[in-house]
Amino acid sequence: MGRSAVLIEPGRHLERDDIRQRRAHLRYGQHRRHRGIGDEFLLAIGAKYGGGRRYTFEPHVAEEVFNEWIAASGVPVYFESPIAAAEMDGATIKAIETANGHRVEAKVFIDTTYEGDLMALAGVSYTVGREPNAQYGETLNGVRGSTPSHQFTIGVDPYVVPGDPGSGLLPYIMAGDGGAPGSGDAGVQAYNFRLCLTRDPVSQIVIGAPDGYDAFTSCSADTSGAGGQRRRYCGRFEDRRHAERQD
C-alpha cells in the first residue's frame, strides 16, 4: 500500500488491553463469531499449544504471537512512551510528542487505547460517567437496575461487624444505593487485575504480600459459605492459591 506506520505503546508490553489485563479466556468461544485477523490470532495461539484454534490461553502466549507479528511486519514500536502533547492545525492532529522525547508526524493518528488520552489532548469532547436514559432516548445507558450477570444474586454484608451498621462500612464500600435506575452519574469504571492460576505444582509460585499490605483493606466475598451463601473474608497471602509463572 506504500504506507508506513509506527506504534506508540505507553507500557512495556505489545498487547491489546483486553488480552493483557482481562482475557485469559475469550468471552465468546464460538468460531462463527471470529473472522479475519481475530481468527488468525486464535489459530496462532492454538499452534503455540500444539493444536488448532484456541479460546483459552495465557497472556504471555498472546504477547508472543503479537511480538512475532510485529517483527514480521517491520513496524517500529516505541515502548514506555505515554503521550504528552498533541500539535494541532485547527481540528487536525499534525504531530504528537511522548513523555520520553519521541515526536511523530503523520497524516493519520489512531487512538486505540481504553483511556483515549490522544483524543483528549486533541480537544475531542468526551463524557465522564454514564448519561441518563432520557438524554439520548436509550435504555442501556445510565444506572442499571439489574443486569444478566454483573450483580450478586444474594446479599453480601458490607459492615465491619457483620449485621451492625454502626460499625461502619468495609474499605472501599460506598454508602448509598448507587442511584436510581436510568439516571446518570459521574463515576469512572473500576480497574482490576485478573490472574492466571494453576493447580499444577510445577507451574506454581507463591503470591507474596506486597509492602504495606493490610489484610483488612483486602476483604472480599466468597461463594463457598454454607448453603451457597456468600461469606466475607479478609485474606492472608499465605492462604492464597499459588499463581502460574508469568514473564
Secondary structure by P-SEA (a helix, b strand, c coil): ccccbbbbbccccccccccccccccccccccccccaaaaaaaaaaaaaacccccccccaaaaaaaaaaaaaaacccccccccccbbbbccccccccccccbbbbbccccccccccaaaaaaabbbbbccccccccccccccccccccccccccbbbbcccccccccccccccccccccccccccccccbbbbbbbbbbccccccccccccccccccccccccccccccbbbbbbccccccccccccc
